[in-house]
């Protein structure tokens, strides 16, 4: 069985960072995502982190939980963590689990 891959590309602007994600967000890849986002949450210059979910092909319960935890950490640091380009499959999962209201989702 192949190990799931998650590609993470960071694009910085003066007060905002966009993180383009491609692949699977699951138990095997959430640590990498958490590390990148947690480092950015510590940056006092930033006010907004956008996770571009356009290339995400899968997200398991560990991935969903990580998104919620990262969102809360950002809020505590007086930052915004927003999801962009959320696909239909992930939007359905967020609706079914009731997590849609726990995350900021940019309209596409």
Biopython code that builds the backbone (N, CA, C, O; Angstrom):
import numpy as np
from Bio.PDB.StructureBuilder import StructureBuilder

atoms = [
    (1, "UNK", "N", (0.841, -1.185, 0.000)),
    (1, "UNK", "CA", (0.000, 0.000, 0.000)),
    (1, "UNK", "C", (0.887, 1.251, 0.000)),
    (1, "UNK", "O", (1.817, 1.358, 0.800)),
    (2, "UNK", "N", (0.598, 2.180, -0.890)),
    (2, "UNK", "CA", (1.381, 3.406, -0.983)),
    (2, "UNK", "C", (1.027, 4.362, 0.141)),
    (2, "UNK", "O", (-0.116, 4.429, 0.594)),
    (3, "UNK", "N", (2.038, 5.098, 0.576)),
    (3, "UNK", "CA", (1.804, 6.097, 1.605)),
    (3, "UNK", "C", (1.137, 7.316, 0.957)),
    (3, "UNK", "O", (1.592, 7.794, -0.082)),
    (4, "UNK", "N", (0.055, 7.819, 1.574)),
    (4, "UNK", "CA", (-0.611, 9.000, 1.024)),
    (4, "UNK", "C", (0.339, 10.189, 1.004)),
    (4, "UNK", "O", (1.185, 10.342, 1.885)),
    (5, "UNK", "N", (0.189, 11.002, 0.016)),
    (5, "UNK", "CA", (1.033, 12.182, -0.139)),
    (5, "UNK", "C", (0.199, 13.437, 0.067)),
    (5, "UNK", "O", (-0.978, 13.493, -0.290)),
    (6, "UNK", "N", (0.840, 14.442, 0.654)),
    (6, "UNK", "CA", (0.233, 15.753, 0.779)),
    (6, "UNK", "C", (1.279, 16.773, 0.363)),
    (6, "UNK", "O", (2.339, 16.885, 0.979)),
    (7, "UNK", "N", (0.968, 17.509, -0.682)),
    (7, "UNK", "CA", (1.850, 18.565, -1.154)),
    (7, "UNK", "C", (1.420, 19.873, -0.491)),
    (7, "UNK", "O", (0.239, 20.218, -0.479)),
    (8, "UNK", "N", (2.399, 20.592, 0.060)),
    (8, "UNK", "CA", (2.121, 21.848, 0.750)),
    (8, "UNK", "C", (2.998, 22.935, 0.145)),
    (8, "UNK", "O", (4.225, 22.860, 0.207)),
    (9, "UNK", "N", (2.355, 23.955, -0.445)),
    (9, "UNK", "CA", (3.082, 25.087, -1.033)),
    (9, "UNK", "C", (2.624, 26.363, -0.341)),
    (9, "UNK", "O", (1.430, 26.656, -0.293)),
    (10, "UNK", "N", (3.576, 27.117, 0.192)),
    (10, "UNK", "CA", (3.272, 28.327, 0.958)),
    (10, "UNK", "C", (3.569, 29.562, 0.120)),
    (10, "UNK", "O", (4.662, 29.713, -0.426)),
    (11, "UNK", "N", (2.570, 30.449, 0.027)),
    (11, "UNK", "CA", (2.734, 31.719, -0.683)),
    (11, "UNK", "C", (2.477, 32.849, 0.315)),
    (11, "UNK", "O", (1.388, 32.965, 0.876)),
    (12, "UNK", "N", (3.499, 33.676, 0.523)),
    (12, "UNK", "CA", (3.398, 34.745, 1.512)),
    (12, "UNK", "C", (3.041, 36.079, 0.873)),
    (12, "UNK", "O", (3.487, 36.405, -0.228)),
    (13, "UNK", "N", (2.232, 36.834, 1.586)),
    (13, "UNK", "CA", (1.966, 38.239, 1.292)),
    (13, "UNK", "C", (2.263, 38.976, 2.603)),
    (13, "UNK", "O", (2.521, 38.323, 3.615)),
    (14, "UNK", "N", (2.235, 40.304, 2.617)),
    (14, "UNK", "CA", (2.619, 41.017, 3.843)),
    (14, "UNK", "C", (1.878, 40.568, 5.114)),
    (14, "UNK", "O", (2.515, 40.348, 6.144)),
    (15, "UNK", "N", (0.561, 40.431, 5.058)),
    (15, "UNK", "CA", (-0.176, 40.062, 6.273)),
    (15, "UNK", "C", (-1.011, 38.795, 6.105)),
    (15, "UNK", "O", (-1.855, 38.484, 6.946)),
    (16, "UNK", "N", (-0.772, 38.071, 5.018)),
    (16, "UNK", "CA", (-1.560, 36.871, 4.732)),
    (16, "UNK", "C", (-0.679, 35.803, 4.094)),
    (16, "UNK", "O", (0.246, 36.107, 3.341)),
    (17, "UNK", "N", (-0.981, 34.559, 4.408)),
    (17, "UNK", "CA", (-0.299, 33.430, 3.789)),
    (17, "UNK", "C", (-1.360, 32.513, 3.195)),
    (17, "UNK", "O", (-2.368, 32.213, 3.836)),
    (18, "UNK", "N", (-1.123, 32.075, 1.972)),
    (18, "UNK", "CA", (-1.970, 31.067, 1.358)),
    (18, "UNK", "C", (-1.170, 29.772, 1.278)),
    (18, "UNK", "O", (-0.043, 29.747, 0.784)),
    (19, "UNK", "N", (-1.773, 28.710, 1.770)),
    (19, "UNK", "CA", (-1.141, 27.397, 1.733)),
    (19, "UNK", "C", (-1.934, 26.538, 0.761)),
    (19, "UNK", "O", (-3.081, 26.179, 1.025)),
    (20, "UNK", "N", (-1.314, 26.215, -0.361)),
    (20, "UNK", "CA", (-1.973, 25.356, -1.350)),
    (20, "UNK", "C", (-1.716, 23.900, -0.985)),
    (20, "UNK", "O", (-0.574, 23.459, -0.855)),
    (21, "UNK", "N", (-2.814, 23.173, -0.826)),
    (21, "UNK", "CA", (-2.728, 21.772, -0.442)),
    (21, "UNK", "C", (-3.172, 20.897, -1.606)),
    (21, "UNK", "O", (-4.126, 21.223, -2.313)),
    (22, "UNK", "N", (-2.477, 19.791, -1.797)),
    (22, "UNK", "CA", (-2.858, 18.836, -2.839)),
    (22, "UNK", "C", (-2.569, 17.435, -2.316)),
    (22, "UNK", "O", (-1.478, 17.153, -1.819)),
    (23, "UNK", "N", (-3.562, 16.569, -2.436)),
    (23, "UNK", "CA", (-3.399, 15.196, -1.979)),
    (23, "UNK", "C", (-4.348, 14.881, -0.845)),
    (23, "UNK", "O", (-5.480, 15.364, -0.806)),
    (24, "UNK", "N", (-3.867, 14.056, 0.087)),
    (24, "UNK", "CA", (-4.709, 13.546, 1.161)),
    (24, "UNK", "C", (-4.329, 14.143, 2.508)),
    (24, "UNK", "O", (-3.155, 14.209, 2.872)),
    (25, "UNK", "N", (-5.362, 14.578, 3.242)),
    (25, "UNK", "CA", (-5.163, 15.031, 4.612)),
    (25, "UNK", "C", (-5.709, 13.908, 5.497)),
    (25, "UNK", "O", (-6.920, 13.732, 5.627)),
    (26, "UNK", "N", (-4.795, 13.162, 6.095)),
    (26, "UNK", "CA", (-5.222, 12.023, 6.906)),
    (26, "UNK", "C", (-4.238, 11.784, 8.036)),
    (26, "UNK", "O", (-3.328, 12.582, 8.263)),
    (27, "UNK", "N", (-4.429, 10.684, 8.739)),
    (27, "UNK", "CA", (-3.613, 10.377, 9.919)),
    (27, "UNK", "C", (-2.116, 10.370, 9.603)),
    (27, "UNK", "O", (-1.302, 10.633, 10.489)),
    (28, "UNK", "N", (-1.748, 10.079, 8.377)),
    (28, "UNK", "CA", (-0.331, 10.022, 8.005)),
    (28, "UNK", "C", (0.243, 11.352, 7.543)),
    (28, "UNK", "O", (1.462, 11.486, 7.430)),
    (29, "UNK", "N", (-0.606, 12.339, 7.274)),
    (29, "UNK", "CA", (-0.101, 13.614, 6.736)),
    (29, "UNK", "C", (-0.439, 14.833, 7.600)),
    (29, "UNK", "O", (0.063, 15.925, 7.335)),
    (30, "UNK", "N", (-1.277, 14.668, 8.627)),
    (30, "UNK", "CA", (-1.693, 15.842, 9.415)),
    (30, "UNK", "C", (-0.551, 16.474, 10.201)),
    (30, "UNK", "O", (-0.566, 17.680, 10.446)),
    (31, "UNK", "N", (0.436, 15.678, 10.598)),
    (31, "UNK", "CA", (1.552, 16.244, 11.364)),
    (31, "UNK", "C", (2.308, 17.275, 10.534)),
    (31, "UNK", "O", (2.684, 18.333, 11.039)),
    (32, "UNK", "N", (2.529, 16.963, 9.267)),
    (32, "UNK", "CA", (3.216, 17.888, 8.370)),
    (32, "UNK", "C", (2.419, 19.188, 8.214)),
    (32, "UNK", "O", (2.985, 20.279, 8.284)),
    (33, "UNK", "N", (1.107, 19.065, 8.002)),
    (33, "UNK", "CA", (0.252, 20.242, 7.869)),
    (33, "UNK", "C", (0.257, 21.052, 9.163)),
    (33, "UNK", "O", (0.383, 22.276, 9.128)),
    (34, "UNK", "N", (0.123, 20.379, 10.293)),
    (34, "UNK", "CA", (0.105, 21.067, 11.589)),
    (34, "UNK", "C", (1.395, 21.829, 11.826)),
    (34, "UNK", "O", (1.365, 22.959, 12.314)),
    (35, "UNK", "N", (2.511, 21.236, 11.493)),
    (35, "UNK", "CA", (3.807, 21.884, 11.689)),
    (35, "UNK", "C", (3.894, 23.183, 10.906)),
    (35, "UNK", "O", (4.312, 24.209, 11.442)),
    (36, "UNK", "N", (3.501, 23.141, 9.640)),
    (36, "UNK", "CA", (3.557, 24.342, 8.788)),
    (36, "UNK", "C", (2.642, 25.434, 9.343)),
    (36, "UNK", "O", (3.058, 26.585, 9.473)),
    (37, "UNK", "N", (1.411, 25.082, 9.667)),
    (37, "UNK", "CA", (0.448, 26.084, 10.137)),
    (37, "UNK", "C", (0.843, 26.619, 11.517)),
    (37, "UNK", "O", (0.742, 27.821, 11.761)),
    (38, "UNK", "N", (1.286, 25.749, 12.414)),
    (38, "UNK", "CA", (1.680, 26.210, 13.750)),
    (38, "UNK", "C", (2.841, 27.199, 13.700)),
    (38, "UNK", "O", (2.879, 28.148, 14.482)),
    (39, "UNK", "N", (3.786, 26.984, 12.788)),
    (39, "UNK", "CA", (4.883, 27.938, 12.627)),
    (39, "UNK", "C", (4.355, 29.300, 12.169)),
    (39, "UNK", "O", (4.848, 30.338, 12.611)),
    (40, "UNK", "N", (3.367, 29.295, 11.296)),
    (40, "UNK", "CA", (2.790, 30.547, 10.802)),
    (40, "UNK", "C", (1.965, 31.245, 11.870)),
    (40, "UNK", "O", (1.939, 32.474, 11.930)),
    (41, "UNK", "N", (1.290, 30.470, 12.716)),
    (41, "UNK", "CA", (0.480, 31.066, 13.782)),
    (41, "UNK", "C", (1.373, 31.865, 14.731)),
    (41, "UNK", "O", (0.908, 32.824, 15.347)),
    (42, "UNK", "N", (2.625, 31.494, 14.856)),
    (42, "UNK", "CA", (3.559, 32.222, 15.704)),
    (42, "UNK", "C", (4.102, 33.501, 15.095)),
    (42, "UNK", "O", (4.846, 34.223, 15.760)),
    (43, "UNK", "N", (3.756, 33.805, 13.857)),
    (43, "UNK", "CA", (4.255, 34.991, 13.153)),
    (43, "UNK", "C", (3.344, 36.189, 13.446)),
    (43, "UNK", "O", (2.203, 36.235, 12.986)),
    (44, "UNK", "N", (3.853, 37.147, 14.206)),
    (44, "UNK", "CA", (3.052, 38.311, 14.610)),
    (44, "UNK", "C", (2.648, 39.211, 13.450)),
    (44, "UNK", "O", (1.736, 40.025, 13.592)),
    (45, "UNK", "N", (3.313, 39.079, 12.300)),
    (45, "UNK", "CA", (3.007, 39.928, 11.144)),
    (45, "UNK", "C", (1.745, 39.477, 10.406)),
    (45, "UNK", "O", (1.153, 40.251, 9.654)),
    (46, "UNK", "N", (1.344, 38.248, 10.618)),
    (46, "UNK", "CA", (0.205, 37.697, 9.874)),
    (46, "UNK", "C", (-1.110, 37.916, 10.598)),
    (46, "UNK", "O", (-1.181, 37.879, 11.826)),
    (47, "UNK", "N", (-2.151, 38.146, 9.808)),
    (47, "UNK", "CA", (-3.490, 38.209, 10.377)),
    (47, "UNK", "C", (-4.406, 37.147, 9.767)),
    (47, "UNK", "O", (-5.499, 36.895, 10.274)),
    (48, "UNK", "N", (-3.952, 36.525, 8.674)),
    (48, "UNK", "CA", (-4.825, 35.580, 7.976)),
    (48, "UNK", "C", (-3.998, 34.462, 7.347)),
    (48, "UNK", "O", (-2.965, 34.697, 6.721)),
    (49, "UNK", "N", (-4.488, 33.240, 7.535)),
    (49, "UNK", "CA", (-3.920, 32.064, 6.879)),
    (49, "UNK", "C", (-5.046, 31.426, 6.079)),
    (49, "UNK", "O", (-6.106, 31.119, 6.625)),
    (50, "UNK", "N", (-4.818, 31.228, 4.794)),
    (50, "UNK", "CA", (-5.816, 30.616, 3.921)),
    (50, "UNK", "C", (-5.302, 29.246, 3.491)),
    (50, "UNK", "O", (-4.209, 29.127, 2.937)),
    (51, "UNK", "N", (-6.098, 28.222, 3.749)),
    (51, "UNK", "CA", (-5.785, 26.880, 3.269)),
    (51, "UNK", "C", (-6.553, 26.666, 1.977)),
    (51, "UNK", "O", (-7.778, 26.549, 1.989)),
    (52, "UNK", "N", (-5.840, 26.615, 0.870)),
    (52, "UNK", "CA", (-6.461, 26.381, -0.437)),
    (52, "UNK", "C", (-6.633, 24.878, -0.598)),
    (52, "UNK", "O", (-5.663, 24.151, -0.815)),
    (53, "UNK", "N", (-7.872, 24.423, -0.489)),
    (53, "UNK", "CA", (-8.197, 23.002, -0.473)),
    (53, "UNK", "C", (-8.502, 22.453, -1.868)),
    (53, "UNK", "O", (-8.947, 21.313, -2.000)),
    (54, "UNK", "N", (-8.266, 23.253, -2.906)),
    (54, "UNK", "CA", (-8.621, 22.875, -4.271)),
    (54, "UNK", "C", (-8.036, 21.555, -4.741)),
    (54, "UNK", "O", (-8.653, 20.858, -5.547)),
    (55, "UNK", "N", (-6.858, 21.201, -4.253)),
    (55, "UNK", "CA", (-6.214, 19.969, -4.693)),
    (55, "UNK", "C", (-6.365, 18.800, -3.728)),
    (55, "UNK", "O", (-5.775, 17.740, -3.938)),
    (56, "UNK", "N", (-7.151, 18.989, -2.674)),
    (56, "UNK", "CA", (-7.322, 17.927, -1.677)),
    (56, "UNK", "C", (-8.261, 16.858, -2.223)),
    (56, "UNK", "O", (-9.383, 17.151, -2.636)),
    (57, "UNK", "N", (-7.790, 15.623, -2.219)),
    (57, "UNK", "CA", (-8.574, 14.514, -2.759)),
    (57, "UNK", "C", (-9.238, 13.661, -1.688)),
    (57, "UNK", "O", (-10.135, 12.873, -1.988)),
    (58, "UNK", "N", (-8.801, 13.815, -0.431)),
    (58, "UNK", "CA", (-9.337, 12.998, 0.653)),
    (58, "UNK", "C", (-9.043, 13.684, 1.977)),
    (58, "UNK", "O", (-8.004, 14.325, 2.131)),
    (59, "UNK", "N", (-9.953, 13.550, 2.932)),
    (59, "UNK", "CA", (-9.741, 14.084, 4.273)),
    (59, "UNK", "C", (-10.452, 13.165, 5.252)),
    (59, "UNK", "O", (-11.677, 13.047, 5.214)),
    (60, "UNK", "N", (-9.685, 12.504, 6.143)),
    (60, "UNK", "CA", (-10.305, 11.590, 7.105)),
    (60, "UNK", "C", (-10.639, 12.340, 8.400)),
    (60, "UNK", "O", (-10.470, 13.556, 8.487)),
    (61, "UNK", "N", (-11.112, 11.600, 9.395)),
    (61, "UNK", "CA", (-11.529, 12.228, 10.653)),
    (61, "UNK", "C", (-10.365, 12.919, 11.352)),
    (61, "UNK", "O", (-10.555, 13.957, 11.987)),
    (62, "UNK", "N", (-9.171, 12.362, 11.245)),
    (62, "UNK", "CA", (-7.990, 12.994, 11.830)),
    (62, "UNK", "C", (-7.721, 14.332, 11.139)),
    (62, "UNK", "O", (-7.370, 15.315, 11.791)),
    (63, "UNK", "N", (-7.887, 14.363, 9.824)),
    (63, "UNK", "CA", (-7.712, 15.600, 9.072)),
    (63, "UNK", "C", (-8.738, 16.646, 9.463)),
    (63, "UNK", "O", (-8.399, 17.816, 9.643)),
    (64, "UNK", "N", (-9.991, 16.232, 9.595)),
    (64, "UNK", "CA", (-11.053, 17.165, 9.996)),
    (64, "UNK", "C", (-10.767, 17.742, 11.378)),
    (64, "UNK", "O", (-10.887, 18.948, 11.597)),
    (65, "UNK", "N", (-10.388, 16.865, 12.305)),
    (65, "UNK", "CA", (-10.081, 17.318, 13.657)),
    (65, "UNK", "C", (-8.915, 18.296, 13.677)),
    (65, "UNK", "O", (-8.927, 19.277, 14.421)),
    (66, "UNK", "N", (-7.917, 18.024, 12.861)),
    (66, "UNK", "CA", (-6.752, 18.907, 12.780)),
    (66, "UNK", "C", (-7.142, 20.276, 12.245)),
    (66, "UNK", "O", (-6.654, 21.290, 12.743)),
    (67, "UNK", "N", (-8.004, 20.327, 11.249)),
    (67, "UNK", "CA", (-8.461, 21.615, 10.714)),
    (67, "UNK", "C", (-9.162, 22.434, 11.797)),
    (67, "UNK", "O", (-8.959, 23.644, 11.890)),
    (68, "UNK", "N", (-9.982, 21.779, 12.609)),
    (68, "UNK", "CA", (-10.692, 22.482, 13.684)),
    (68, "UNK", "C", (-9.703, 22.974, 14.741)),
    (68, "UNK", "O", (-9.797, 24.116, 15.191)),
    (69, "UNK", "N", (-8.759, 22.124, 15.139)),
    (69, "UNK", "CA", (-7.752, 22.514, 16.139)),
    (69, "UNK", "C", (-6.926, 23.696, 15.639)),
    (69, "UNK", "O", (-6.701, 24.652, 16.381)),
    (70, "UNK", "N", (-6.479, 23.639, 14.398)),
    (70, "UNK", "CA", (-5.681, 24.732, 13.840)),
    (70, "UNK", "C", (-6.489, 26.026, 13.766)),
    (70, "UNK", "O", (-5.957, 27.110, 14.009)),
    (71, "UNK", "N", (-7.760, 25.913, 13.433)),
    (71, "UNK", "CA", (-8.628, 27.084, 13.374)),
    (71, "UNK", "C", (-8.740, 27.730, 14.759)),
    (71, "UNK", "O", (-8.670, 28.952, 14.887)),
    (72, "UNK", "N", (-8.913, 26.911, 15.780)),
    (72, "UNK", "CA", (-9.022, 27.435, 17.153)),
    (72, "UNK", "C", (-7.714, 28.062, 17.614)),
    (72, "UNK", "O", (-7.720, 29.103, 18.271)),
    (73, "UNK", "N", (-6.585, 27.430, 17.271)),
    (73, "UNK", "CA", (-5.286, 28.005, 17.639)),
    (73, "UNK", "C", (-5.106, 29.370, 16.981)),
    (73, "UNK", "O", (-4.612, 30.306, 17.609)),
    (74, "UNK", "N", (-5.502, 29.478, 15.736)),
    (74, "UNK", "CA", (-5.398, 30.757, 15.025)),
    (74, "UNK", "C", (-6.269, 31.812, 15.709)),
    (74, "UNK", "O", (-5.835, 32.948, 15.897)),
    (75, "UNK", "N", (-7.483, 31.442, 16.076)),
    (75, "UNK", "CA", (-8.379, 32.383, 16.762)),
    (75, "UNK", "C", (-7.760, 32.865, 18.069)),
    (75, "UNK", "O", (-7.824, 34.054, 18.383)),
    (76, "UNK", "N", (-7.165, 31.960, 18.826)),
    (76, "UNK", "CA", (-6.535, 32.333, 20.093)),
    (76, "UNK", "C", (-5.372, 33.297, 19.867)),
    (76, "UNK", "O", (-5.073, 34.127, 20.726)),
    (77, "UNK", "N", (-4.721, 33.188, 18.718)),
    (77, "UNK", "CA", (-3.618, 34.088, 18.369)),
    (77, "UNK", "C", (-4.122, 35.342, 17.660)),
    (77, "UNK", "O", (-3.331, 36.117, 17.122)),
    (78, "UNK", "N", (-5.438, 35.538, 17.660)),
    (78, "UNK", "CA", (-6.102, 36.671, 17.006)),
    (78, "UNK", "C", (-5.801, 36.724, 15.521)),
    (78, "UNK", "O", (-5.544, 37.785, 14.951)),
    (79, "UNK", "N", (-5.842, 35.537, 14.906)),
    (79, "UNK", "CA", (-5.667, 35.394, 13.465)),
    (79, "UNK", "C", (-6.902, 34.699, 12.901)),
    (79, "UNK", "O", (-7.728, 34.158, 13.636)),
    (80, "UNK", "N", (-7.001, 34.731, 11.596)),
    (80, "UNK", "CA", (-8.070, 34.023, 10.905)),
    (80, "UNK", "C", (-7.453, 32.869, 10.116)),
    (80, "UNK", "O", (-6.480, 33.057, 9.386)),
    (81, "UNK", "N", (-8.017, 31.695, 10.267)),
    (81, "UNK", "CA", (-7.656, 30.571, 9.411)),
    (81, "UNK", "C", (-8.908, 30.257, 8.597)),
    (81, "UNK", "O", (-9.956, 29.926, 9.151)),
    (82, "UNK", "N", (-8.785, 30.365, 7.282)),
    (82, "UNK", "CA", (-9.930, 30.157, 6.406)),
    (82, "UNK", "C", (-9.615, 29.076, 5.382)),
    (82, "UNK", "O", (-8.471, 28.915, 4.958)),
    (83, "UNK", "N", (-10.649, 28.342, 4.993)),
    (83, "UNK", "CA", (-10.531, 27.346, 3.929)),
    (83, "UNK", "C", (-11.059, 27.963, 2.642)),
    (83, "UNK", "O", (-12.081, 28.648, 2.647)),
    (84, "UNK", "N", (-10.364, 27.719, 1.549)),
    (84, "UNK", "CA", (-10.801, 28.211, 0.243)),
    (84, "UNK", "C", (-10.834, 27.047, -0.738)),
    (84, "UNK", "O", (-10.141, 26.047, -0.553)),
    (85, "UNK", "N", (-11.635, 27.184, -1.768)),
    (85, "UNK", "CA", (-11.758, 26.172, -2.822)),
    (85, "UNK", "C", (-12.085, 24.786, -2.253)),
    (85, "UNK", "O", (-11.489, 23.777, -2.631)),
    (86, "UNK", "N", (-13.043, 24.776, -1.339)),
    (86, "UNK", "CA", (-13.459, 23.513, -0.722)),
    (86, "UNK", "C", (-14.328, 22.759, -1.723)),
    (86, "UNK", "O", (-15.349, 23.271, -2.181)),
    (87, "UNK", "N", (-13.917, 21.550, -2.055)),
    (87, "UNK", "CA", (-14.644, 20.738, -3.029)),
    (87, "UNK", "C", (-15.955, 20.212, -2.483)),
    (87, "UNK", "O", (-16.191, 20.227, -1.275)),
    (88, "UNK", "N", (-16.801, 19.748, -3.380)),
    (88, "UNK", "CA", (-18.126, 19.236, -3.004)),
    (88, "UNK", "C", (-18.043, 18.096, -2.005)),
    (88, "UNK", "O", (-18.823, 18.042, -1.055)),
    (89, "UNK", "N", (-17.082, 17.165, -2.219)),
    (89, "UNK", "CA", (-17.004, 16.011, -1.322)),
    (89, "UNK", "C", (-16.675, 16.453, 0.098)),
    (89, "UNK", "O", (-17.267, 15.952, 1.054)),
    (90, "UNK", "N", (-15.738, 17.384, 0.244)),
    (90, "UNK", "CA", (-15.344, 17.837, 1.575)),
    (90, "UNK", "C", (-16.447, 18.682, 2.201)),
    (90, "UNK", "O", (-16.671, 18.608, 3.409)),
    (91, "UNK", "N", (-17.132, 19.477, 1.400)),
    (91, "UNK", "CA", (-18.235, 20.284, 1.917)),
    (91, "UNK", "C", (-19.339, 19.372, 2.462)),
    (91, "UNK", "O", (-19.926, 19.658, 3.506)),
    (92, "UNK", "N", (-19.620, 18.270, 1.747)),
    (92, "UNK", "CA", (-20.622, 17.306, 2.241)),
    (92, "UNK", "C", (-20.184, 16.698, 3.565)),
    (92, "UNK", "O", (-20.993, 16.551, 4.481)),
    (93, "UNK", "N", (-18.911, 16.345, 3.668)),
    (93, "UNK", "CA", (-18.395, 15.769, 4.919)),
    (93, "UNK", "C", (-18.518, 16.780, 6.053)),
    (93, "UNK", "O", (-18.912, 16.421, 7.163)),
    (94, "UNK", "N", (-18.186, 18.034, 5.787)),
    (94, "UNK", "CA", (-18.301, 19.070, 6.811)),
    (94, "UNK", "C", (-19.757, 19.266, 7.229)),
    (94, "UNK", "O", (-20.039, 19.485, 8.407)),
    (95, "UNK", "N", (-20.678, 19.188, 6.278)),
    (95, "UNK", "CA", (-22.108, 19.297, 6.595)),
    (95, "UNK", "C", (-22.571, 18.112, 7.447)),
    (95, "UNK", "O", (-23.246, 18.294, 8.461)),
    (96, "UNK", "N", (-22.205, 16.908, 7.030)),
    (96, "UNK", "CA", (-22.641, 15.694, 7.726)),
    (96, "UNK", "C", (-22.118, 15.666, 9.162)),
    (96, "UNK", "O", (-22.836, 15.277, 10.083)),
    (97, "UNK", "N", (-20.865, 16.079, 9.346)),
    (97, "UNK", "CA", (-20.248, 16.032, 10.671)),
    (97, "UNK", "C", (-20.600, 17.246, 11.533)),
    (97, "UNK", "O", (-20.306, 17.258, 12.728)),
    (98, "UNK", "N", (-21.219, 18.255, 10.946)),
    (98, "UNK", "CA", (-21.559, 19.464, 11.684)),
    (98, "UNK", "C", (-20.378, 20.403, 11.875)),
    (98, "UNK", "O", (-20.457, 21.346, 12.662)),
    (99, "UNK", "N", (-19.279, 20.153, 11.160)),
    (99, "UNK", "CA", (-18.073, 20.977, 11.319)),
    (99, "UNK", "C", (-18.047, 22.203, 10.414)),
    (99, "UNK", "O", (-17.167, 23.055, 10.539)),
    (100, "UNK", "N", (-18.996, 22.288, 9.518)),
    (100, "UNK", "CA", (-19.006, 23.438, 8.601)),
    (100, "UNK", "C", (-19.086, 24.757, 9.375)),
    (100, "UNK", "O", (-18.457, 25.746, 8.999)),
    (101, "UNK", "N", (-19.861, 24.757, 10.448)),
    (101, "UNK", "CA", (-20.004, 25.985, 11.224)),
    (101, "UNK", "C", (-18.798, 26.258, 12.119)),
    (101, "UNK", "O", (-18.650, 27.368, 12.630)),
    (102, "UNK", "N", (-17.922, 25.249, 12.317)),
    (102, "UNK", "CA", (-16.748, 25.424, 13.165)),
    (102, "UNK", "C", (-15.554, 25.987, 12.390)),
    (102, "UNK", "O", (-14.542, 26.359, 12.983)),
    (103, "UNK", "N", (-15.678, 26.047, 11.073)),
    (103, "UNK", "CA", (-14.574, 26.496, 10.219)),
    (103, "UNK", "C", (-15.011, 27.672, 9.365)),
    (103, "UNK", "O", (-16.161, 27.735, 8.932)),
    (104, "UNK", "N", (-14.098, 28.606, 9.118)),
    (104, "UNK", "CA", (-14.395, 29.689, 8.198)),
    (104, "UNK", "C", (-14.121, 29.199, 6.784)),
    (104, "UNK", "O", (-13.012, 28.761, 6.477)),
    (105, "UNK", "N", (-15.125, 29.271, 5.929)),
    (105, "UNK", "CA", (-14.992, 28.785, 4.560)),
    (105, "UNK", "C", (-15.276, 29.943, 3.617)),
    (105, "UNK", "O", (-16.366, 30.516, 3.626)),
    (106, "UNK", "N", (-14.280, 30.279, 2.802)),
    (106, "UNK", "CA", (-14.461, 31.323, 1.798)),
    (106, "UNK", "C", (-15.352, 30.828, 0.691)),
    (106, "UNK", "O", (-15.215, 29.690, 0.242)),
    (107, "UNK", "N", (-16.261, 31.662, 0.243)),
    (107, "UNK", "CA", (-17.102, 31.314, -0.900)),
    (107, "UNK", "C", (-16.228, 31.256, -2.139)),
    (107, "UNK", "O", (-15.364, 32.109, -2.341)),
    (108, "UNK", "N", (-16.458, 30.232, -2.978)),
    (108, "UNK", "CA", (-15.648, 30.091, -4.199)),
    (108, "UNK", "C", (-16.224, 30.904, -5.316)),
    (108, "UNK", "O", (-15.679, 30.910, -6.419)),
]
sb = StructureBuilder()
sb.init_structure("model")
sb.init_model(0)
sb.init_chain("A")
sb.init_seg("    ")
for serial, (resi, resn, name, xyz) in enumerate(atoms, 1):
    if name == "N":
        sb.init_residue(resn, " ", resi, " ")
    sb.init_atom(name, np.array(xyz, "f"), 0.0, 1.0, " ", f" {name:<3s}", serial, name[0])
structure = sb.get_structure()
